[in-house]
């Protein structure tokens, strides 16, 4: 039996197929675009905050800028007013973070004075928000200076906080750092470009005199209490030490001997019994003293600074 084919139905079916395929492809493209966008948003820049005082006010400022931010607080706290410790901490903590990470440092005994508030961008793409008071010398030396900008407080300051002159960590630094990390502003929007330099701390390096190492206690007087010296591993290697070897160490403060004794140079804490003293090279490459599972600084009342001098000699 002869059947008549309605060509109009065929054409209509073709049109419907094209429409269905178009919708499907459009949905696929939208899904791919959304997935790409989700990957893009997942690559957030972290905000790392260090200070010489406790409290979460600055963290709150950061989350007020963006609740999507990953905010981390450095612990233990930097010793009060210790700019050298702040500088060393920035250089040490930044070594493993990816490009784009923003560090905020608030050790600011000169708050409210004419010292500049800046953002340092290093050659490896990290950002450091801080007063330019020497705190930035560590990361500048460790990673190199790409550029420095002064924070424009007319833009990068918590609105309505211009009456406050003693808490730039809250009003300026955490606010600017969070805006930079969250992508609210880019580096060019921080403020005017300055000369590519920061204030450098005058940190003396240890020396070797007649077979005796001389230096000072550079830090480590915080919670762990493993004191370290401005004697690095290259300088220490010049006296050809070996593990298990005994060394005579003397620590003086303003010419008065605070601690003196003989202790072994070892790889790590467990090489001596609990409670025993040891000498080791810390993870930053600085010669250090410790008490296994104790605090050398607290046990022997050791401070830090150029007036805390040390001598190290092999036995």
C-alpha positions in Angstrom: 0.0 0.0 0.0 1.4 3.4 -1.0 2.1 5.8 1.9 2.5 9.5 1.4 5.3 11.1 3.3 4.6 14.6 4.8 7.8 16.5 4.2 6.6 19.3 6.4 6.8 16.9 9.4 10.3 15.9 8.5 11.4 19.5 8.3 9.7 20.2 11.7 11.5 17.2 13.2 14.9 18.5 11.9 14.2 21.9 13.4 13.3 20.3 16.8 16.5 18.2 16.7 18.6 21.3 16.0 16.9 23.2 18.9 17.4 20.3 21.3 21.1 20.0 20.4 21.6 23.8 20.7 20.0 23.8 24.2 22.1 20.8 25.2 25.3 22.3 23.9 24.4 25.6 25.6 23.9 23.9 28.9 27.2 22.0 28.5 29.0 25.3 27.8 27.3 26.9 30.8 28.3 24.0 33.1 31.9 24.1 31.8 32.0 27.9 32.4 30.6 27.5 35.9 33.2 24.8 36.6 36.0 27.0 35.3 34.7 29.8 37.5 34.6 27.6 40.5 38.2 26.5 39.9 39.1 30.2 39.5 37.5 31.2 42.8 39.1 28.2 44.5 42.5 29.7 43.9 42.2 32.3 46.6 45.1 34.2 48.1 45.6 33.6 51.8 46.1 36.3 54.3 48.7 35.7 57.1 48.7 38.0 60.1 51.5 38.4 62.7 51.6 40.8 65.7 53.1 41.4 69.1 49.7 41.4 70.8 46.8 38.9 71.0 43.2 39.3 69.9 41.2 38.6 66.8 40.1 42.2 65.9 42.3 42.2 62.8 41.0 38.8 61.7 37.5 40.2 62.1 38.4 43.1 59.9 39.7 40.7 57.2 36.5 38.6 57.3 34.4 41.8 57.1 36.1 42.6 53.8 35.5 39.0 52.4 34.1 35.9 54.1 35.8 33.8 51.4 39.3 34.7 52.7 41.5 32.1 54.3 43.0 34.0 57.3 45.9 32.6 59.4 47.4 34.1 62.5 51.1 33.4 63.3 51.7 31.9 66.7 53.4 32.3 69.1 53.2 36.1 69.2 56.2 38.2 68.2 58.0 39.5 71.4 56.6 43.0 72.3 58.1 45.8 70.2 60.8 43.4 68.8 61.1 44.7 65.2 64.1 42.3 64.5 62.0 39.3 65.6 59.2 40.5 63.3 61.6 40.8 60.4 63.0 37.3 61.0 59.5 35.8 61.4 58.3 37.2 58.1 61.3 35.8 56.2 61.0 32.4 57.9 57.2 32.0 57.6 56.9 33.2 54.1 59.3 30.6 52.6 56.6 28.0 51.8 53.7 30.1 50.8 52.7 30.5 47.1 52.8 33.7 45.1 49.9 36.0 45.8 49.9 35.4 49.6 49.5 38.5 51.6 51.3 38.9 54.9 50.3 41.6 57.5 52.9 42.4 60.2 52.0 44.7 63.1 55.0 45.3 65.4 54.7 49.0 65.4 56.2 50.9 68.4 56.2 54.1 66.2 52.4 53.9 65.4 51.0 57.4 64.7 54.3 58.9 63.9 55.7 59.9 60.5 56.9 56.4 59.6 55.4 55.2 56.3 52.8 52.5 55.9 53.7 50.4 52.9 53.2 47.2 50.9 56.3 45.4 49.7 56.0 43.1 46.7 58.9 40.6 46.5 60.4 39.0 43.4 58.6 35.8 44.1 55.2 37.4 44.1 54.5 37.7 47.8 53.0 40.8 49.5 54.0 42.3 52.9 51.8 44.9 54.5 53.6 46.7 57.4 55.0 49.9 58.8 58.4 50.6 57.1 60.3 50.4 60.4 62.7 47.6 59.7 60.2 44.8 59.8 60.4 44.3 56.1 64.2 43.9 55.9 64.0 40.1 56.4 61.7 39.3 53.5 63.4 42.0 51.3 66.7 40.3 51.8 65.4 36.8 51.5 63.2 37.2 48.4 64.3 40.5 46.8 62.3 43.7 46.2 60.0 43.9 43.1 58.2 47.1 44.2 57.1 49.1 47.2 53.9 51.2 47.4 52.8 53.6 50.2 49.3 52.9 51.4 46.9 55.6 50.4 44.8 55.9 53.6 42.2 58.0 51.8 41.2 54.8 50.1 42.7 51.9 52.0 41.5 52.5 55.5 38.4 51.4 57.4 35.8 54.1 56.6 35.3 56.4 59.6 38.5 55.4 61.4 40.5 58.5 60.7 40.1 59.7 64.3 42.2 56.7 65.5 45.9 57.1 65.6 47.2 54.1 67.7 45.8 51.0 65.9 46.9 51.0 62.3 47.0 47.2 62.5 43.2 47.3 62.6 42.4 50.4 60.7 44.9 50.3 57.9 47.1 47.1 57.6 44.6 44.3 58.0 42.0 46.2 56.0 44.4 46.8 53.1 45.9 43.3 53.3 42.4 41.7 53.2 41.4 43.9 50.2 44.5 42.9 48.3 44.2 39.2 49.1 40.5 39.1 48.2 41.0 40.9 44.9 39.0 44.0 45.9 42.1 46.0 44.9 45.2 45.1 43.0 48.8 46.1 43.9 48.6 49.3 41.8 45.6 50.5 43.9 47.5 50.3 47.2 48.9 53.8 46.7 51.8 55.6 45.1 54.9 53.8 44.0 58.0 54.5 46.1 61.7 53.8 45.5 62.3 50.0 45.5 63.8 49.9 49.0 62.8 49.5 52.7 64.4 50.4 56.0 67.1 47.9 56.7 68.0 46.7 60.2 71.7 46.9 61.1 72.1 43.2 62.0 75.7 42.2 62.7 76.8 38.8 61.6 78.8 36.6 64.0 82.5 36.2 63.5 85.4 33.8 64.1 88.3 35.2 66.1 91.3 33.0 66.9 89.2 29.8 66.7 86.4 31.2 68.9 82.9 32.1 67.4 81.6 35.4 68.7 78.0 36.7 68.3 74.9 37.6 70.1 71.5 36.0 70.9 69.3 36.9 67.9 66.0 35.4 69.1 64.2 32.3 70.3 63.1 33.7 73.7 59.4 33.0 73.0 57.3 30.0 73.9 59.7 27.3 72.8 62.7 29.0 74.3 65.3 27.6 71.9 67.7 30.5 71.7 69.6 31.1 68.5 72.6 33.2 67.6 73.7 35.3 64.7 76.1 32.5 63.9 74.9 30.8 60.7 75.8 27.3 59.5 78.4 28.6 57.0 80.3 30.4 59.7 79.9 27.4 62.1 81.3 25.1 59.5 84.6 27.0 59.5 85.5 25.3 62.9 84.8 21.9 61.4 82.3 20.6 64.0 81.1 17.0 64.2 78.0 15.6 65.8 78.6 14.5 69.4 81.4 17.0 69.9 81.4 19.1 73.1 81.5 22.9 72.9 82.1 25.5 75.6 79.5 28.3 75.4 79.2 31.5 77.4 76.3 34.0 77.3 76.8 37.4 78.8 74.5 40.4 79.2 76.1 43.8 79.4 79.4 42.1 80.3 78.0 39.9 83.1 78.0 36.1 82.6 74.4 34.8 82.6 75.1 31.2 81.6 78.2 29.3 80.8 78.7 25.6 80.3 79.7 22.7 78.1 77.2 20.9 75.9 77.1 18.6 72.9 76.5 19.5 69.3 73.8 17.1 68.0 71.4 16.7 65.1 68.2 17.1 67.2 66.6 17.1 70.6 66.2 13.4 71.1 70.0 12.9 71.0 70.2 13.8 74.7 68.0 12.7 77.6 64.9 14.8 78.5 65.9 17.9 80.5 69.5 17.9 79.2 71.0 20.9 77.3 72.1 20.6 73.7 73.4 22.7 70.8 72.0 22.3 67.3 71.5 24.0 63.9 67.9 25.2 63.7 65.7 24.9 60.6 66.7 28.4 59.5 70.4 27.6 59.7 71.2 29.4 62.9 73.3 27.9 65.7 71.0 27.3 68.7 70.8 26.1 72.3 67.9 24.1 73.7 66.7 22.0 76.6 65.2 18.7 75.4 61.5 19.2 76.1 62.2 22.4 78.0 62.9 26.1 77.5 66.5 27.2 77.5 65.5 30.9 77.6 63.2 30.5 80.5 65.3 28.1 82.5 68.4 30.3 82.4 66.7 33.7 82.0 68.2 34.5 78.6 67.1 37.5 76.6 67.9 38.6 73.1 69.6 41.5 71.4 73.1 42.8 70.6 73.7 43.3 74.4 73.4 39.5 74.9 76.7 38.4 73.6 77.9 34.8 73.1 81.1 32.9 72.6 81.4 29.3 71.3 84.6 27.3 71.3 85.3 23.6 70.7 86.5 21.6 73.7 
